Amino acid sequence: MGLNCGIVGLPNVGKSTIFQAITSAPAEAANYPFCTIEPNVGIVNVGDPRLKKITSLVKPQKTIPAIVEFVDIAGLVKGASKGEGLGNQFLGHIRQVNAIVHVVRCFEDPNVVHVSGQVNPVEDIEVINMELALADLEVVSKKLQGIDKMIKSHNKDISKKGKILLPILERLEAHLEEGKQARNLDLSEEDIEEINDLNLITLKKILYACNVDEDSITEDNDFVKEVKAFAEKEGSAVVKICGKLESEIVSLGTNEEKQEFMEAAGIEESGLEVLTNMAYDMLGLRTYFTAGEKEVRAWTFPNGAKAPQAAGIIHTDFEKGFIKAEVYHCEDLFEFGSESKVKEAGKLRIEGKEYIVKDGDVIHFRFNV
């Protein structure tokens, strides 16, 4: 399984610049609205020092990291939910992603026009959030229009489903009418399961990415502080990134040059690497490893997955024919230096179908089909 993140925001906030830096893939970046119409898609490796360390010890023929897919979605504007600025098309693209990275402009630059004439990050966020809420409101209202027919259905299952949905949809409609996000409504896991097929945009987890200038990398400017205060109220995460600087970093040829550049800029870790890892973690995704002479590979799995489910991520046959799993943790490998010494130390375990896979496990699955 993988992670699919949509990058959204108002026009000219730096979305495409950040996307280019994240993926090193071409996306048209220009100083005018709607320079991105069709969504650009880029695949990004998840930076994981554990994978590098396992590779150095196992010495495989190849190494395959976990990945995140980023989708650069064109800038939304006020009225997008009513079709302004090709809004319906853009909103459709957002519905297809697992999570949202909302890029917010947190820098002043007279040479880069702002769609509303002034930089006000919280107001920008609220414009986007309102459009997303209105788009979801339309979906929920349409569903409610047919709910009476469901409840009166002679099919007991359909009727039962309608009765369960009615109060959930009514709460959602009232909430969305106020421009609020569905993820901030107190819905139970069961409620969310019932409305999953609606694919509501505002139910998706969101990460606010503050695009700052070089002077605000090491110390938050007032714009960033405003975004953090806003995000804290709704329980969302914030990452600070300088799109311009990150573009310069990825343009450098070697890792040594990149490291020297970052040290000179006063940053320890690339903002893009932080963003990628935060996006990965935001959806409760974890990593286990398979390790052998041919290949060391990172596999993405949902937190709480049991061994057969994790095995099925490699191949469905692994899950169907699951027998047991040989498991040790990567930290044991780092301590003892080789799998044979991990075994000698008694750290390798045989686990069955009920085993809950942990982040950092190194696993060999036994199966029979």
ABEGO torsion letter per residue (X at the ends): XBBBBBBBEBBGAGAAAAAAAAAGBBBBBBBBBGABABBBBBBBBBBBAAAAAAAAAAGBABBBBBBBBBBBBBBBBBGAAAGBGGAAAAAAAAAABABBBBBBBABBBAABBBAAGBBBAAAAAAAAAAAAAAAAAAAAAAAAAAAAAAAABABAAAAAAAAAAAAAAAAAAAAAAAGBBAAABBBBAAAAAAAAAAGBAAABBBBBBBBBBAAAAABBBAAAAAAAAAAAAAGBBBBBBBAAAAAAAAABABAAAAAAAAAAAGBABBAAAAAAAAAAAAAGBBBBBBBBAABBBBBBBBBGBBAAAAAAAABAAAAAABABBBBBBAAAAAAAGBAAAAAAAGABBBBBAABBBBBGBBBBBBBBX
